[in-house]
Structure formats: C-alpha cells, structure tokens
Amino acid sequence: MRASSFPDVTARQLRAVLAVAEYRSFIAAAAFLKTSQPALTRTIKQIEGALGISLFSRSTRQVSITEAGKEFAALAARLLSDLKIGIENMRELATQQRGQIIVSSIMSLAHVALPEIIAGYKRQFPGIEIHLREGVQGNVQDDVHGGLADFGIGYVADMPEPFTTESLGAEAFYVVLPVRHRLARAKEIELKALKDATLVSLPTDSRTRRIIDGAAATAGFTFRHAVTVSQFATLYSFVRNGVGLTIVPDRALPQAHDLELVSRPLVRPRVSREIGIVRLRGRDMTPAAAGLLTLLKERLRRPRRV
C-alpha cells in the first residue's frame, strides 16, 4: 500500500473533531480548546480535505455531524486513547530504567534472602541505583515513616498508624550450633533443652531477641546471653568459635555449605514471626520501586499453613 493512501492527520486535529462533535458549536469547541473560532474552522477544513469527506454540516444556526463524521469521531477517540496509554507506558518504562530505590529491611532478610532477588532486578534494570538499609524493626519503621525508604520489609504484627502492611508469611525459628555440639545430633531441639545454654544474641532492641526472650520467659526461665552482636555474620563467627548457640529465623540461617554449623528447628513450643511489606499509608511509589516491590513479594511470599 502506498504511503500517500494514509491521510496526514495530527492529534491536534483529532481533538478538534471530537470537540466539535461534542459541543456541536465551533464557538463552544474553540473555547474548550482555548483557540479561536477561525483557527478551529481551518483545522476542521484541513482534516476534511485530508480525508476527502465532510465530517460536519454547517448552517447559520447549528452544526450537525454527518454519518461519516460519527464514525470518524469514534475512531478518533480510540486513536487518542491508545496514544495516551502508549505514551504513559513508555514513560513508565523509561522511568524504570533509571532512578533510585531505597529499601529498609530487618537484618535477617537483608543478610540472605534479598541479595539474590535484588541482583536479578539489577540485571533487568542496570540503571537503577538501589540502597538497602539494614537494621532492626524500629529502624525500618523510622525509615518508612520519615519518607527515607520507598518501602520496608519487617514484622507486620501490631503495626500502628499510619503504616499499611501486607503479610508475606510466617518464619519459624531455628537453633544454630557447632556441628560437634551435643545437641547437634537431634533432629529438633525443644525450648526447655536450652534452659542452661549460653547464647550469642542480637541486641535487646531487635524483635528477634524479644521473641526468643519472651518464649523463654513463658517457659519459666531466662536465657544467658554471653555475647551480643549486631550482624548475623558476626553471630555465626562466635558460634563457630564455641562461644555459645544462637536462635534465628529460618530465612537468616547460615548457608547450607557451612560445614562448621548445623541448624535445628526450635520446637515445643514452635516459635515463629510474621513478616511482610511495610509502607506509609497514602504514599505513592515510583514505577521503579513498584516493580522491585512486586518482584520481592513474588519471591518472598510463603503460602499460609492450614
């Protein structure tokens, strides 16, 4: 098909047709389009000339639309709608190719689970700069509430206003101990078996520490915390050196190829925590942040147990 068979029509001309079709008045349509009535008349004549058809019938009293005009107006509306959607999609895609995302996460997830997911996102969008802030639950809440982080990942139980949360499932707690420890032979470790154990632990303001201390108090004893550290890698270094045991959520367990440590489920009672996405209510996210959030939810979400 020859290129000359396609009429040379602009978006401005399409909007002009739709305005006259709606108002049935060149004066009213010109006011709506913020142009002069003679200029609008010339625009309509130009598009009619390009199409080779009459779109409107004019009289001294009114403007009526022809049958061909009705059909073309419907086509014009579809074309402008598709153009608008296409441009918005391209802008969103362009926005995703560059920019910055700040994520605030509790340390247990930042330590093991997030690097692989974020690395996959970076391969797809290498122009996006990602800042991962690691801390305890209080740090996550402060970062999200203060607007520093686009969103947070942490505990979602009993979150106050103005936060909104989305659960990603529960995590069980495990005991991590040296491979030669006497309890390493057990498939599971009961809480009461740790009554006289020495622990290497996270700070007192971490939710993990509060959960395990609360479980011990409910069981009628108090853990002996020999060393307190703030990073999981340091935690495991002390355990390898025989300072004590540690109790951590399952997503923060040491790598399976670590030959010096073993991990055993903590049972009777089973101790768990619910994690999820933490956002500030009413705050919009950039397309780039929304894309990363969608990926994180897909990879981190766990099915609920029934």
Secondary structure, 3 states (H helix, E strand, C coil): CCHHHCCCCCHHHHHHHHHHHHHCCHHHHHHHHCCCHHHHHHHHHHHHHHHCCCCEEECCCCEEECHHHHHHHHHHHHHHHHHHHHHHHHHHHHHHCCEEEEEEEEHHHHHCHHHHHHHHHHHHCCCEEEEEEEECHHHHHHHHHCCCCCEEEEECCCCCCCEEEEEEEEEEEEEEEECCCHHHHCCCEEHHHHCCCEEEECCCCCHHHHHHHHHHHHHCCCCEEEEECCCHHHHHHHHHCCCCEEEEEHHHCCCCCCCCEEEEEEECCCCEEEEEEEEECCCCCCHHHHHHHHHHHHHHCCCCCC
